[in-house]
Amino acid sequence: MAHPSSGGLRARVPASNSDDSRRLDIFADQTPLLDEEAVLSKHHMMEEKTLEIELEHIEVEKKGKERLCFRDGKRFIDYVIVYETPSNEDELKEEEKEKLREKAQKRDKFQQNLLDAGLEIEYEEEVTTKDDKTQTHFWKIHAPWDTLSSTAEEIMMKMPIKESDIQTKNWYEKHVGQNIRNMVDRNNPFEIHDSSIINRRNYFMGYFRKDRLELYVGHQNKDTFFSRTERSRMVEQICNQVRFGDERYDVGFKRLLHEQCITASYPLHLGPEECAQDEHPPITGSV
């Protein structure tokens, strides 16, 4: 690296008549100077590296959200239904082929009735398993606003209208001092002390009605008016009422599971797909 001229950054020592001061002055003049361009270049490199890391985090978060939506990146995946088929049906006996056709007919009927009920379905390409004997198929289900609002009315779902201003106190809060109350609260085994858990606000609730949407909290955005849990709950309700045959009990996805026409049904959730060997997956409540 070339040494900059005397106009660059340089250590300065006050003038002095003593020998020590002169030696320090000579040492300062002969010491390699700090390159201003190198400092600025290193600073720019650090800024670029920080920007790259931030963009990586944004991209990971974006991909995580995209995986919870249809391919258009807008419609939420509220529920997933999975079924399996043999990779090579030619190797099966005629009786087994007939059973597969019956299951396929029930799935087709169930799928058409889901569409008639107002749900939207996107099909994921089949995934071949490691043994190459079975293929896994996915139905990604989305409920549009009209379907959700009608279902919420039907099941008489309660939604928040106004934040509650009622404050309730326990018996010890009325008769015990503040210091003792704090000690009791800190050691209360029934309370979770975790900063990552956000305390929910209390609201006055009312049965949902489409014609009075403006009364409810968050009515301005229909995409977020119902929570992901509420959306999945309502789609599950619809899937449990849809028929797939003419027999008396040919109704609901649980019956399809029992008859092995489908292999799984579940709502999606945001989170890591895999855990390290020394970690355990978090315990989460099901919808």
DRENDO-1510 file (C-alpha; in Angstrom, 1 decimal, always signed):
<recs>
REC; n; res; u; v; w
REC; 1; MET; +0.0; +0.0; +0.0 .
REC; 2; ALA; +1.4; +3.4; -1.0 .
REC; 3; HIS; +2.1; +5.9; +1.8 .
REC; 4; PRO; +0.0; +9.0; +1.6 .
REC; 5; SER; +1.5; +12.4; +1.4 .
REC; 6; SER; +2.1; +14.7; +4.4 .
REC; 7; GLY; -1.5; +16.0; +4.0 .
REC; 8; GLY; -2.9; +12.7; +5.2 .
REC; 9; LEU; -3.9; +11.6; +8.6 .
REC; 10; ARG; -0.8; +11.8; +10.9 .
REC; 11; ALA; -0.1; +11.7; +14.6 .
REC; 12; ARG; +1.0; +15.1; +15.9 .
REC; 13; VAL; +3.2; +15.7; +18.9 .
REC; 14; PRO; +3.4; +19.2; +20.5 .
REC; 15; ALA; +6.7; +21.0; +19.9 .
REC; 16; SER; +9.3; +20.7; +22.7 .
REC; 17; ASN; +12.9; +21.5; +23.4 .
REC; 18; SER; +13.5; +18.2; +25.2 .
REC; 19; ASP; +15.2; +15.2; +23.6 .
REC; 20; ASP; +12.3; +13.0; +24.3 .
REC; 21; SER; +9.9; +15.3; +22.5 .
REC; 22; ARG; +12.3; +15.5; +19.5 .
REC; 23; ARG; +12.5; +11.7; +19.4 .
REC; 24; LEU; +8.8; +11.4; +19.5 .
REC; 25; ASP; +8.5; +14.0; +16.7 .
REC; 26; ILE; +10.9; +12.1; +14.5 .
REC; 27; PHE; +9.1; +8.8; +15.3 .
REC; 28; ALA; +5.8; +10.4; +14.4 .
REC; 29; ASP; +7.1; +11.6; +11.0 .
REC; 30; GLN; +8.6; +8.2; +10.1 .
REC; 31; THR; +5.6; +6.1; +11.2 .
REC; 32; PRO; +3.5; +4.8; +8.2 .
REC; 33; LEU; +0.4; +7.0; +7.9 .
REC; 34; LEU; -3.2; +5.7; +8.0 .
REC; 35; ASP; -4.7; +5.5; +4.5 .
REC; 36; GLU; -7.9; +7.4; +4.3 .
REC; 37; GLU; -9.1; +5.5; +1.2 .
REC; 38; ALA; -8.5; +2.2; +3.0 .
REC; 39; VAL; -10.5; +3.3; +6.0 .
REC; 40; LEU; -13.4; +4.4; +3.8 .
REC; 41; SER; -13.2; +1.2; +1.7 .
REC; 42; LYS; -13.3; -1.0; +4.7 .
REC; 43; HIS; -16.3; +1.1; +6.0 .
REC; 44; HIS; -18.2; +0.6; +2.7 .
REC; 45; MET; -17.4; -3.1; +2.8 .
REC; 46; MET; -18.9; -3.4; +6.3 .
REC; 47; GLU; -22.0; -1.5; +5.2 .
REC; 48; GLU; -22.5; -3.7; +2.2 .
REC; 49; LYS; -22.0; -6.9; +4.3 .
REC; 50; THR; -24.6; -5.6; +6.8 .
REC; 51; LEU; -27.0; -4.9; +3.9 .
REC; 52; GLU; -26.5; -8.4; +2.5 .
REC; 53; ILE; -27.3; -10.0; +5.9 .
REC; 54; GLU; -30.5; -7.8; +6.2 .
REC; 55; LEU; -31.6; -8.8; +2.7 .
REC; 56; GLU; -31.0; -12.5; +3.5 .
REC; 57; HIS; -33.2; -12.2; +6.5 .
REC; 58; ILE; -35.9; -10.4; +4.5 .
REC; 59; GLU; -35.7; -13.1; +1.8 .
REC; 60; VAL; -36.0; -15.9; +4.2 .
REC; 61; GLU; -39.0; -14.3; +5.9 .
REC; 62; LYS; -40.5; -13.6; +2.5 .
REC; 63; LYS; -40.1; -17.2; +1.4 .
REC; 64; GLY; -41.6; -18.4; +4.7 .
REC; 65; LYS; -44.7; -16.3; +4.1 .
REC; 66; GLU; -44.9; -17.4; +0.5 .
REC; 67; ARG; -45.0; -21.0; +1.5 .
REC; 68; LEU; -48.2; -20.2; +3.5 .
REC; 69; CYS; -49.9; -18.9; +0.4 .
REC; 70; PHE; -51.0; -20.1; -3.0 .
REC; 71; ARG; -48.7; -19.6; -5.9 .
REC; 72; ASP; -50.0; -16.1; -6.4 .
REC; 73; GLY; -48.5; -15.2; -3.0 .
REC; 74; LYS; -51.8; -13.6; -1.9 .
REC; 75; ARG; -54.3; -16.2; -0.9 .
REC; 76; PHE; -53.6; -17.9; +2.4 .
REC; 77; ILE; -53.4; -21.7; +2.6 .
REC; 78; ASP; -56.1; -22.3; +5.3 .
REC; 79; TYR; -56.0; -26.1; +5.2 .
REC; 80; VAL; -54.2; -29.0; +3.5 .
REC; 81; ILE; -55.5; -32.4; +2.5 .
REC; 82; VAL; -53.1; -35.2; +1.6 .
REC; 83; TYR; -53.6; -38.5; -0.1 .
REC; 84; GLU; -51.3; -41.2; -1.6 .
REC; 85; THR; -51.5; -43.3; -4.8 .
REC; 86; PRO; -49.3; -46.2; -6.0 .
REC; 87; SER; -46.5; -45.1; -8.3 .
REC; 88; ASN; -47.1; -48.1; -10.6 .
REC; 89; GLU; -50.7; -49.4; -10.7 .
REC; 90; ASP; -49.8; -51.9; -13.4 .
REC; 91; GLU; -48.2; -54.2; -10.8 .
REC; 92; LEU; -51.5; -54.3; -8.7 .
REC; 93; LYS; -54.2; -57.0; -8.9 .
REC; 94; GLU; -57.5; -56.1; -10.4 .
REC; 95; GLU; -59.2; -56.1; -7.0 .
REC; 96; GLU; -56.7; -53.5; -5.7 .
REC; 97; LYS; -57.2; -51.4; -8.8 .
REC; 98; GLU; -61.0; -51.4; -8.3 .
REC; 99; LYS; -60.5; -50.2; -4.7 .
REC; 100; LEU; -58.3; -47.4; -5.9 .
REC; 101; ARG; -60.9; -46.3; -8.4 .
REC; 102; GLU; -63.6; -46.2; -5.7 .
REC; 103; LYS; -61.4; -44.1; -3.5 .
REC; 104; ALA; -60.6; -41.8; -6.4 .
REC; 105; GLN; -64.3; -41.3; -7.1 .
REC; 106; LYS; -65.0; -40.4; -3.5 .
REC; 107; ARG; -62.1; -37.9; -3.5 .
REC; 108; ASP; -63.4; -36.4; -6.8 .
REC; 109; LYS; -66.9; -36.0; -5.4 .
REC; 110; PHE; -65.5; -34.5; -2.1 .
REC; 111; GLN; -63.3; -32.1; -4.1 .
REC; 112; GLN; -66.2; -30.9; -6.2 .
REC; 113; ASN; -68.4; -30.4; -3.2 .
REC; 114; LEU; -65.7; -28.4; -1.5 .
REC; 115; LEU; -65.6; -26.1; -4.6 .
REC; 116; ASP; -69.4; -25.8; -4.5 .
REC; 117; ALA; -69.2; -24.9; -0.8 .
REC; 118; GLY; -67.2; -21.8; -1.8 .
REC; 119; LEU; -63.6; -23.0; -1.1 .
REC; 120; GLU; -60.7; -22.6; -3.5 .
REC; 121; ILE; -58.2; -25.5; -4.2 .
REC; 122; GLU; -54.7; -25.4; -5.6 .
REC; 123; TYR; -53.1; -28.7; -6.4 .
REC; 124; GLU; -49.5; -29.5; -5.6 .
REC; 125; GLU; -47.4; -31.8; -7.8 .
REC; 126; GLU; -47.1; -35.3; -6.5 .
REC; 127; VAL; -44.0; -36.2; -4.5 .
REC; 128; THR; -42.5; -39.7; -4.9 .
REC; 129; THR; -41.4; -41.3; -1.7 .
REC; 130; LYS; -38.0; -42.8; -1.1 .
REC; 131; ASP; -39.1; -46.4; -1.9 .
REC; 132; ASP; -40.6; -45.2; -5.2 .
REC; 133; LYS; -43.7; -47.2; -4.5 .
REC; 134; THR; -46.1; -44.4; -3.6 .
REC; 135; GLN; -46.8; -40.8; -4.7 .
REC; 136; THR; -48.1; -38.1; -2.3 .
REC; 137; HIS; -50.6; -35.5; -3.5 .
REC; 138; PHE; -51.6; -32.3; -1.8 .
REC; 139; TRP; -54.7; -30.1; -1.9 .
REC; 140; LYS; -54.1; -26.6; -0.7 .
REC; 141; ILE; -57.4; -25.1; +0.4 .
REC; 142; HIS; -58.2; -21.4; +0.7 .
REC; 143; ALA; -61.5; -19.8; +2.0 .
REC; 144; PRO; -62.4; -16.4; +0.4 .
REC; 145; TRP; -64.0; -13.7; +2.4 .
REC; 146; ASP; -67.6; -14.5; +1.4 .
REC; 147; THR; -67.2; -18.1; +2.5 .
REC; 148; LEU; -65.6; -17.1; +5.8 .
REC; 149; SER; -68.1; -14.5; +6.7 .
REC; 150; SER; -71.1; -16.8; +5.9 .
REC; 151; THR; -69.5; -19.6; +7.9 .
REC; 152; ALA; -68.8; -17.3; +10.8 .
REC; 153; GLU; -72.5; -16.3; +10.9 .
REC; 154; GLU; -73.6; -20.0; +10.7 .
REC; 155; ILE; -71.5; -21.1; +13.6 .
REC; 156; MET; -72.3; -17.9; +15.6 .
REC; 157; MET; -68.6; -17.0; +16.0 .
REC; 158; LYS; -68.0; -14.2; +18.5 .
REC; 159; MET; -65.8; -11.3; +17.4 .
REC; 160; PRO; -64.4; -8.3; +19.3 .
REC; 161; ILE; -66.5; -5.1; +19.2 .
REC; 162; LYS; -64.7; -2.8; +21.6 .
REC; 163; GLU; -61.8; -3.0; +24.1 .
REC; 164; SER; -63.1; -3.7; +27.6 .
REC; 165; ASP; -62.7; -1.0; +30.2 .
REC; 166; ILE; -63.7; -3.3; +33.1 .
REC; 167; GLN; -61.0; -4.0; +35.6 .
REC; 168; THR; -61.3; -7.1; +37.8 .
REC; 169; LYS; -59.3; -7.7; +41.0 .
REC; 170; ASN; -58.6; -10.9; +42.8 .
REC; 171; TRP; -59.5; -11.1; +46.5 .
REC; 172; TYR; -55.8; -10.7; +47.6 .
REC; 173; GLU; -55.4; -7.5; +45.4 .
REC; 174; LYS; -58.1; -5.9; +47.5 .
REC; 175; HIS; -56.7; -6.8; +51.0 .
REC; 176; VAL; -53.0; -7.4; +50.5 .
REC; 177; GLY; -50.2; -4.8; +50.1 .
REC; 178; GLN; -48.5; -4.1; +46.8 .
REC; 179; ASN; -45.1; -5.7; +47.8 .
REC; 180; ILE; -46.8; -9.0; +48.8 .
REC; 181; ARG; -48.9; -9.0; +45.7 .
REC; 182; ASN; -45.7; -8.6; +43.5 .
REC; 183; MET; -44.1; -11.5; +45.3 .
REC; 184; VAL; -47.2; -13.7; +44.8 .
REC; 185; ASP; -47.4; -12.8; +41.1 .
REC; 186; ARG; -43.7; -13.6; +40.6 .
REC; 187; ASN; -44.1; -17.1; +42.2 .
REC; 188; ASN; -47.6; -17.9; +40.8 .
REC; 189; PRO; -47.2; -21.3; +39.1 .
REC; 190; PHE; -50.3; -20.7; +37.0 .
REC; 191; GLU; -48.8; -17.7; +35.2 .
REC; 192; ILE; -46.3; -17.9; +32.4 .
REC; 193; HIS; -43.5; -15.4; +32.8 .
REC; 194; ASP; -42.2; -15.2; +29.2 .
REC; 195; SER; -41.4; -11.9; +27.4 .
REC; 196; SER; -42.1; -13.5; +24.0 .
REC; 197; ILE; -45.7; -14.1; +25.0 .
REC; 198; ILE; -47.9; -11.0; +24.4 .
REC; 199; ASN; -50.8; -10.5; +26.7 .
REC; 200; ARG; -54.0; -10.3; +24.8 .
REC; 201; ARG; -56.3; -7.4; +25.3 .
REC; 202; ASN; -59.8; -8.0; +26.7 .
REC; 203; TYR; -62.7; -7.0; +24.4 .
REC; 204; PHE; -66.4; -6.9; +24.5 .
REC; 205; MET; -67.6; -9.6; +22.1 .
REC; 206; GLY; -70.6; -10.1; +19.9 .
REC; 207; TYR; -71.9; -12.6; +17.4 .
REC; 208; PHE; -70.6; -11.9; +13.9 .
REC; 209; ARG; -73.0; -10.5; +11.3 .
REC; 210; LYS; -72.0; -9.6; +7.8 .
REC; 211; ASP; -74.4; -6.7; +7.6 .
REC; 212; ARG; -72.8; -5.0; +10.6 .
REC; 213; LEU; -69.1; -5.5; +9.7 .
REC; 214; GLU; -68.2; -1.9; +10.6 .
REC; 215; LEU; -69.0; -2.6; +14.3 .
REC; 216; TYR; -66.1; -5.1; +14.7 .
REC; 217; VAL; -62.5; -4.4; +15.5 .
REC; 218; GLY; -60.2; -4.7; +12.5 .
REC; 219; HIS; -63.0; -4.6; +9.9 .
REC; 220; GLN; -60.9; -2.3; +7.6 .
REC; 221; ASN; -58.8; -5.3; +6.4 .
REC; 222; LYS; -60.7; -8.4; +5.4 .
REC; 223; ASP; -57.5; -10.4; +4.9 .
REC; 224; THR; -56.6; -10.1; +8.6 .
REC; 225; PHE; -60.0; -9.7; +10.2 .
REC; 226; PHE; -60.2; -13.4; +11.0 .
REC; 227; SER; -57.0; -14.9; +12.5 .
REC; 228; ARG; -55.2; -17.8; +10.9 .
REC; 229; THR; -56.6; -20.1; +13.6 .
REC; 230; GLU; -60.2; -18.9; +13.0 .
REC; 231; ARG; -59.8; -19.3; +9.3 .
REC; 232; SER; -58.5; -22.9; +9.7 .
REC; 233; ARG; -61.2; -23.7; +12.2 .
REC; 234; MET; -64.0; -22.5; +9.7 .
REC; 235; VAL; -62.4; -24.4; +6.8 .
REC; 236; GLU; -62.2; -27.5; +8.9 .
REC; 237; GLN; -65.9; -27.0; +9.8 .
REC; 238; ILE; -66.8; -26.9; +6.1 .
REC; 239; CYS; -64.7; -30.0; +5.3 .
REC; 240; ASN; -66.4; -31.9; +8.1 .
REC; 241; GLN; -69.9; -31.2; +6.6 .
REC; 242; VAL; -69.2; -31.8; +2.9 .
REC; 243; ARG; -70.5; -35.1; +1.4 .
REC; 244; PHE; -68.5; -37.5; -0.8 .
REC; 245; GLY; -71.1; -40.2; -1.5 .
REC; 246; ASP; -74.7; -41.2; -1.4 .
REC; 247; GLU; -74.5; -43.4; +1.7 .
REC; 248; ARG; -75.8; -42.1; +5.0 .
REC; 249; TYR; -72.3; -41.7; +6.6 .
REC; 250; ASP; -70.5; -40.6; +3.5 .
REC; 251; VAL; -69.8; -37.1; +4.9 .
REC; 252; GLY; -66.7; -35.2; +6.2 .
REC; 253; PHE; -63.0; -35.6; +5.8 .
REC; 254; LYS; -62.7; -37.6; +9.0 .
REC; 255; ARG; -64.8; -40.3; +7.3 .
REC; 256; LEU; -62.4; -40.1; +4.3 .
REC; 257; LEU; -59.5; -40.6; +6.7 .
REC; 258; HIS; -61.2; -43.6; +8.2 .
REC; 259; GLU; -61.8; -45.2; +4.8 .
REC; 260; GLN; -58.2; -44.4; +3.8 .
REC; 261; CYS; -59.2; -42.2; +0.9 .
REC; 262; ILE; -57.0; -39.5; +2.2 .
REC; 263; THR; -54.0; -39.9; +4.5 .
REC; 264; ALA; -53.8; -36.6; +6.4 .
REC; 265; SER; -55.5; -33.2; +6.9 .
REC; 266; TYR; -54.0; -30.2; +8.8 .
REC; 267; PRO; -53.7; -26.4; +8.9 .
REC; 268; LEU; -50.3; -24.9; +8.1 .
REC; 269; HIS; -48.2; -23.0; +10.7 .
REC; 270; LEU; -45.2; -20.7; +10.4 .
REC; 271; GLY; -42.1; -22.2; +11.9 .
REC; 272; PRO; -38.9; -24.2; +11.2 .
REC; 273; GLU; -39.2; -27.4; +9.3 .
REC; 274; GLU; -36.3; -29.1; +11.1 .
REC; 275; CYS; -34.7; -28.9; +14.5 .
REC; 276; ALA; -31.1; -29.5; +15.5 .
REC; 277; GLN; -30.2; -32.8; +17.2 .
REC; 278; ASP; -30.0; -31.2; +20.6 .
REC; 279; GLU; -33.3; -29.3; +20.2 .
REC; 280; HIS; -36.9; -30.4; +20.5 .
REC; 281; PRO; -39.8; -29.1; +18.4 .
REC; 282; PRO; -41.9; -26.5; +20.3 .
REC; 283; ILE; -45.2; -27.7; +21.7 .
REC; 284; THR; -48.0; -25.9; +20.0 .
REC; 285; GLY; -51.8; -26.2; +20.3 .
REC; 286; SER; -53.7; -27.7; +17.5 .
REC; 287; VAL; -56.6; -25.9; +15.8 .
</recs>
